[in-house]
């Protein structure tokens, strides 16, 4: 494995303000799984397939706010990246229908008002 240098790391840095791909990332650490993230992840997979979206559905580790799990980060090109909290199967469907397909943020589930641009 090549040694990491400051220059090689700088080449990898993508501004958090730049969304280059569409994805849904579900927090699947132990706290997320205990709060129902497995069901939320499965719902996103099933419902995205039904709607024939090209969204990448990804698993990730701890997002850092266990009390708000399951946490879901959604990035859609042309929109701010949004972190949703306390997501369940029903909320996952709303996120797909509204945020992904209609490009409208689901305000009721935005985690603590955090929106990244």
PyMOL CGO cylinders between C-alpha atoms (Angstrom):
from pymol import cmd
from pymol.cgo import CYLINDER

trace = [
    CYLINDER, 0.00, 0.00, 0.00, 1.32, 3.42, -0.95, 0.3, 1, 1, 1, 1, 1, 1,
    CYLINDER, 1.32, 3.42, -0.95, 2.19, 5.91, 1.76, 0.3, 1, 1, 1, 1, 1, 1,
    CYLINDER, 2.19, 5.91, 1.76, -0.39, 8.64, 2.19, 0.3, 1, 1, 1, 1, 1, 1,
    CYLINDER, -0.39, 8.64, 2.19, 0.96, 12.13, 1.72, 0.3, 1, 1, 1, 1, 1, 1,
    CYLINDER, 0.96, 12.13, 1.72, -0.62, 15.53, 2.19, 0.3, 1, 1, 1, 1, 1, 1,
    CYLINDER, -0.62, 15.53, 2.19, -0.79, 15.92, -1.59, 0.3, 1, 1, 1, 1, 1, 1,
    CYLINDER, -0.79, 15.92, -1.59, -2.46, 12.54, -2.15, 0.3, 1, 1, 1, 1, 1, 1,
    CYLINDER, -2.46, 12.54, -2.15, -5.03, 13.30, 0.55, 0.3, 1, 1, 1, 1, 1, 1,
    CYLINDER, -5.03, 13.30, 0.55, -5.79, 16.74, -0.91, 0.3, 1, 1, 1, 1, 1, 1,
    CYLINDER, -5.79, 16.74, -0.91, -6.57, 15.11, -4.25, 0.3, 1, 1, 1, 1, 1, 1,
    CYLINDER, -6.57, 15.11, -4.25, -9.21, 12.94, -2.54, 0.3, 1, 1, 1, 1, 1, 1,
    CYLINDER, -9.21, 12.94, -2.54, -10.94, 15.78, -0.70, 0.3, 1, 1, 1, 1, 1, 1,
    CYLINDER, -10.94, 15.78, -0.70, -14.38, 16.61, -2.00, 0.3, 1, 1, 1, 1, 1, 1,
    CYLINDER, -14.38, 16.61, -2.00, -16.07, 19.65, -0.57, 0.3, 1, 1, 1, 1, 1, 1,
    CYLINDER, -16.07, 19.65, -0.57, -18.97, 18.69, 1.70, 0.3, 1, 1, 1, 1, 1, 1,
    CYLINDER, -18.97, 18.69, 1.70, -20.89, 21.36, -0.19, 0.3, 1, 1, 1, 1, 1, 1,
    CYLINDER, -20.89, 21.36, -0.19, -20.59, 19.48, -3.48, 0.3, 1, 1, 1, 1, 1, 1,
    CYLINDER, -20.59, 19.48, -3.48, -22.93, 16.61, -4.23, 0.3, 1, 1, 1, 1, 1, 1,
    CYLINDER, -22.93, 16.61, -4.23, -21.60, 14.66, -7.17, 0.3, 1, 1, 1, 1, 1, 1,
    CYLINDER, -21.60, 14.66, -7.17, -23.69, 11.53, -6.91, 0.3, 1, 1, 1, 1, 1, 1,
    CYLINDER, -23.69, 11.53, -6.91, -27.12, 10.52, -5.72, 0.3, 1, 1, 1, 1, 1, 1,
    CYLINDER, -27.12, 10.52, -5.72, -27.22, 8.30, -2.68, 0.3, 1, 1, 1, 1, 1, 1,
    CYLINDER, -27.22, 8.30, -2.68, -29.08, 7.29, 0.44, 0.3, 1, 1, 1, 1, 1, 1,
    CYLINDER, -29.08, 7.29, 0.44, -26.79, 6.31, 3.32, 0.3, 1, 1, 1, 1, 1, 1,
    CYLINDER, -26.79, 6.31, 3.32, -28.30, 4.44, 6.30, 0.3, 1, 1, 1, 1, 1, 1,
    CYLINDER, -28.30, 4.44, 6.30, -26.43, 4.44, 9.62, 0.3, 1, 1, 1, 1, 1, 1,
    CYLINDER, -26.43, 4.44, 9.62, -25.93, 0.77, 10.45, 0.3, 1, 1, 1, 1, 1, 1,
    CYLINDER, -25.93, 0.77, 10.45, -23.82, 0.87, 13.60, 0.3, 1, 1, 1, 1, 1, 1,
    CYLINDER, -23.82, 0.87, 13.60, -25.04, -1.10, 16.61, 0.3, 1, 1, 1, 1, 1, 1,
    CYLINDER, -25.04, -1.10, 16.61, -27.15, 1.81, 17.83, 0.3, 1, 1, 1, 1, 1, 1,
    CYLINDER, -27.15, 1.81, 17.83, -28.74, 2.19, 14.38, 0.3, 1, 1, 1, 1, 1, 1,
    CYLINDER, -28.74, 2.19, 14.38, -29.44, -1.52, 14.05, 0.3, 1, 1, 1, 1, 1, 1,
    CYLINDER, -29.44, -1.52, 14.05, -30.92, -1.61, 17.56, 0.3, 1, 1, 1, 1, 1, 1,
    CYLINDER, -30.92, -1.61, 17.56, -33.24, 1.26, 16.59, 0.3, 1, 1, 1, 1, 1, 1,
    CYLINDER, -33.24, 1.26, 16.59, -34.45, -0.48, 13.41, 0.3, 1, 1, 1, 1, 1, 1,
    CYLINDER, -34.45, -0.48, 13.41, -31.95, 0.49, 10.71, 0.3, 1, 1, 1, 1, 1, 1,
    CYLINDER, -31.95, 0.49, 10.71, -32.08, -3.01, 9.16, 0.3, 1, 1, 1, 1, 1, 1,
    CYLINDER, -32.08, -3.01, 9.16, -35.78, -2.55, 8.42, 0.3, 1, 1, 1, 1, 1, 1,
    CYLINDER, -35.78, -2.55, 8.42, -35.20, 0.99, 7.12, 0.3, 1, 1, 1, 1, 1, 1,
    CYLINDER, -35.20, 0.99, 7.12, -32.39, -0.19, 4.83, 0.3, 1, 1, 1, 1, 1, 1,
    CYLINDER, -32.39, -0.19, 4.83, -34.58, -3.03, 3.51, 0.3, 1, 1, 1, 1, 1, 1,
    CYLINDER, -34.58, -3.03, 3.51, -37.45, -0.58, 2.93, 0.3, 1, 1, 1, 1, 1, 1,
    CYLINDER, -37.45, -0.58, 2.93, -35.22, 1.72, 0.90, 0.3, 1, 1, 1, 1, 1, 1,
    CYLINDER, -35.22, 1.72, 0.90, -33.99, -1.20, -1.22, 0.3, 1, 1, 1, 1, 1, 1,
    CYLINDER, -33.99, -1.20, -1.22, -37.50, -2.58, -1.84, 0.3, 1, 1, 1, 1, 1, 1,
    CYLINDER, -37.50, -2.58, -1.84, -39.18, 0.76, -2.47, 0.3, 1, 1, 1, 1, 1, 1,
    CYLINDER, -39.18, 0.76, -2.47, -36.38, 2.16, -4.66, 0.3, 1, 1, 1, 1, 1, 1,
    CYLINDER, -36.38, 2.16, -4.66, -36.64, -1.00, -6.77, 0.3, 1, 1, 1, 1, 1, 1,
    CYLINDER, -36.64, -1.00, -6.77, -40.43, -0.59, -7.09, 0.3, 1, 1, 1, 1, 1, 1,
    CYLINDER, -40.43, -0.59, -7.09, -39.98, 3.02, -8.18, 0.3, 1, 1, 1, 1, 1, 1,
    CYLINDER, -39.98, 3.02, -8.18, -37.08, 2.13, -10.49, 0.3, 1, 1, 1, 1, 1, 1,
    CYLINDER, -37.08, 2.13, -10.49, -34.85, 4.87, -9.09, 0.3, 1, 1, 1, 1, 1, 1,
    CYLINDER, -34.85, 4.87, -9.09, -31.13, 4.84, -9.74, 0.3, 1, 1, 1, 1, 1, 1,
    CYLINDER, -31.13, 4.84, -9.74, -30.29, 5.81, -6.15, 0.3, 1, 1, 1, 1, 1, 1,
    CYLINDER, -30.29, 5.81, -6.15, -27.35, 4.13, -4.49, 0.3, 1, 1, 1, 1, 1, 1,
    CYLINDER, -27.35, 4.13, -4.49, -28.55, 2.70, -1.17, 0.3, 1, 1, 1, 1, 1, 1,
    CYLINDER, -28.55, 2.70, -1.17, -25.53, 2.46, 1.11, 0.3, 1, 1, 1, 1, 1, 1,
    CYLINDER, -25.53, 2.46, 1.11, -24.76, 1.30, 4.62, 0.3, 1, 1, 1, 1, 1, 1,
    CYLINDER, -24.76, 1.30, 4.62, -22.41, 3.27, 6.84, 0.3, 1, 1, 1, 1, 1, 1,
    CYLINDER, -22.41, 3.27, 6.84, -21.21, 3.20, 10.43, 0.3, 1, 1, 1, 1, 1, 1,
    CYLINDER, -21.21, 3.20, 10.43, -21.97, 5.57, 13.25, 0.3, 1, 1, 1, 1, 1, 1,
    CYLINDER, -21.97, 5.57, 13.25, -23.23, 8.97, 12.19, 0.3, 1, 1, 1, 1, 1, 1,
    CYLINDER, -23.23, 8.97, 12.19, -22.81, 10.27, 15.73, 0.3, 1, 1, 1, 1, 1, 1,
    CYLINDER, -22.81, 10.27, 15.73, -26.22, 10.87, 17.26, 0.3, 1, 1, 1, 1, 1, 1,
    CYLINDER, -26.22, 10.87, 17.26, -27.41, 7.58, 18.73, 0.3, 1, 1, 1, 1, 1, 1,
    CYLINDER, -27.41, 7.58, 18.73, -30.53, 9.10, 20.28, 0.3, 1, 1, 1, 1, 1, 1,
    CYLINDER, -30.53, 9.10, 20.28, -31.85, 10.01, 16.81, 0.3, 1, 1, 1, 1, 1, 1,
    CYLINDER, -31.85, 10.01, 16.81, -31.28, 6.64, 15.13, 0.3, 1, 1, 1, 1, 1, 1,
    CYLINDER, -31.28, 6.64, 15.13, -32.03, 5.36, 12.59, 0.3, 1, 1, 1, 1, 1, 1,
    CYLINDER, -32.03, 5.36, 12.59, -30.26, 8.22, 10.80, 0.3, 1, 1, 1, 1, 1, 1,
    CYLINDER, -30.26, 8.22, 10.80, -30.33, 8.51, 7.03, 0.3, 1, 1, 1, 1, 1, 1,
    CYLINDER, -30.33, 8.51, 7.03, -28.26, 10.85, 4.87, 0.3, 1, 1, 1, 1, 1, 1,
    CYLINDER, -28.26, 10.85, 4.87, -29.74, 11.71, 1.47, 0.3, 1, 1, 1, 1, 1, 1,
    CYLINDER, -29.74, 11.71, 1.47, -27.85, 13.37, -1.36, 0.3, 1, 1, 1, 1, 1, 1,
    CYLINDER, -27.85, 13.37, -1.36, -29.61, 14.37, -4.56, 0.3, 1, 1, 1, 1, 1, 1,
    CYLINDER, -29.61, 14.37, -4.56, -27.81, 16.36, -7.20, 0.3, 1, 1, 1, 1, 1, 1,
    CYLINDER, -27.81, 16.36, -7.20, -28.89, 19.99, -7.18, 0.3, 1, 1, 1, 1, 1, 1,
    CYLINDER, -28.89, 19.99, -7.18, -30.15, 19.82, -3.58, 0.3, 1, 1, 1, 1, 1, 1,
    CYLINDER, -30.15, 19.82, -3.58, -28.49, 20.15, -0.19, 0.3, 1, 1, 1, 1, 1, 1,
    CYLINDER, -28.49, 20.15, -0.19, -27.40, 16.94, 1.51, 0.3, 1, 1, 1, 1, 1, 1,
    CYLINDER, -27.40, 16.94, 1.51, -29.94, 16.22, 4.24, 0.3, 1, 1, 1, 1, 1, 1,
    CYLINDER, -29.94, 16.22, 4.24, -29.67, 14.14, 7.40, 0.3, 1, 1, 1, 1, 1, 1,
    CYLINDER, -29.67, 14.14, 7.40, -32.98, 12.62, 8.51, 0.3, 1, 1, 1, 1, 1, 1,
    CYLINDER, -32.98, 12.62, 8.51, -33.50, 11.24, 12.02, 0.3, 1, 1, 1, 1, 1, 1,
    CYLINDER, -33.50, 11.24, 12.02, -35.78, 8.66, 13.63, 0.3, 1, 1, 1, 1, 1, 1,
    CYLINDER, -35.78, 8.66, 13.63, -36.50, 7.15, 10.23, 0.3, 1, 1, 1, 1, 1, 1,
    CYLINDER, -36.50, 7.15, 10.23, -38.81, 4.14, 10.00, 0.3, 1, 1, 1, 1, 1, 1,
    CYLINDER, -38.81, 4.14, 10.00, -40.25, 2.21, 7.06, 0.3, 1, 1, 1, 1, 1, 1,
    CYLINDER, -40.25, 2.21, 7.06, -43.07, 4.73, 6.52, 0.3, 1, 1, 1, 1, 1, 1,
    CYLINDER, -43.07, 4.73, 6.52, -40.63, 7.65, 6.62, 0.3, 1, 1, 1, 1, 1, 1,
    CYLINDER, -40.63, 7.65, 6.62, -38.33, 5.88, 4.18, 0.3, 1, 1, 1, 1, 1, 1,
    CYLINDER, -38.33, 5.88, 4.18, -41.19, 5.72, 1.67, 0.3, 1, 1, 1, 1, 1, 1,
    CYLINDER, -41.19, 5.72, 1.67, -41.89, 9.44, 2.18, 0.3, 1, 1, 1, 1, 1, 1,
    CYLINDER, -41.89, 9.44, 2.18, -38.23, 10.25, 1.64, 0.3, 1, 1, 1, 1, 1, 1,
    CYLINDER, -38.23, 10.25, 1.64, -38.21, 8.27, -1.62, 0.3, 1, 1, 1, 1, 1, 1,
    CYLINDER, -38.21, 8.27, -1.62, -41.44, 9.79, -2.90, 0.3, 1, 1, 1, 1, 1, 1,
    CYLINDER, -41.44, 9.79, -2.90, -40.85, 13.38, -1.85, 0.3, 1, 1, 1, 1, 1, 1,
    CYLINDER, -40.85, 13.38, -1.85, -37.11, 13.98, -1.57, 0.3, 1, 1, 1, 1, 1, 1,
    CYLINDER, -37.11, 13.98, -1.57, -35.89, 11.66, -4.31, 0.3, 1, 1, 1, 1, 1, 1,
    CYLINDER, -35.89, 11.66, -4.31, -38.69, 11.78, -6.86, 0.3, 1, 1, 1, 1, 1, 1,
    CYLINDER, -38.69, 11.78, -6.86, -40.22, 15.23, -6.22, 0.3, 1, 1, 1, 1, 1, 1,
    CYLINDER, -40.22, 15.23, -6.22, -37.01, 16.95, -5.01, 0.3, 1, 1, 1, 1, 1, 1,
    CYLINDER, -37.01, 16.95, -5.01, -38.77, 18.30, -1.91, 0.3, 1, 1, 1, 1, 1, 1,
    CYLINDER, -38.77, 18.30, -1.91, -37.20, 18.02, 1.54, 0.3, 1, 1, 1, 1, 1, 1,
    CYLINDER, -37.20, 18.02, 1.54, -39.32, 16.12, 4.07, 0.3, 1, 1, 1, 1, 1, 1,
    CYLINDER, -39.32, 16.12, 4.07, -39.14, 18.85, 6.74, 0.3, 1, 1, 1, 1, 1, 1,
    CYLINDER, -39.14, 18.85, 6.74, -40.80, 16.83, 9.54, 0.3, 1, 1, 1, 1, 1, 1,
    CYLINDER, -40.80, 16.83, 9.54, -37.88, 14.38, 9.71, 0.3, 1, 1, 1, 1, 1, 1,
    CYLINDER, -37.88, 14.38, 9.71, -34.87, 16.61, 9.11, 0.3, 1, 1, 1, 1, 1, 1,
    CYLINDER, -34.87, 16.61, 9.11, -32.52, 15.86, 12.00, 0.3, 1, 1, 1, 1, 1, 1,
    CYLINDER, -32.52, 15.86, 12.00, -32.18, 18.85, 14.31, 0.3, 1, 1, 1, 1, 1, 1,
    CYLINDER, -32.18, 18.85, 14.31, -32.49, 21.29, 11.44, 0.3, 1, 1, 1, 1, 1, 1,
    CYLINDER, -32.49, 21.29, 11.44, -29.15, 20.27, 9.96, 0.3, 1, 1, 1, 1, 1, 1,
    CYLINDER, -29.15, 20.27, 9.96, -28.88, 20.86, 6.24, 0.3, 1, 1, 1, 1, 1, 1,
    CYLINDER, -28.88, 20.86, 6.24, -25.54, 20.91, 4.49, 0.3, 1, 1, 1, 1, 1, 1,
    CYLINDER, -25.54, 20.91, 4.49, -25.15, 22.80, 1.24, 0.3, 1, 1, 1, 1, 1, 1,
]
cmd.load_cgo(trace, "trace")
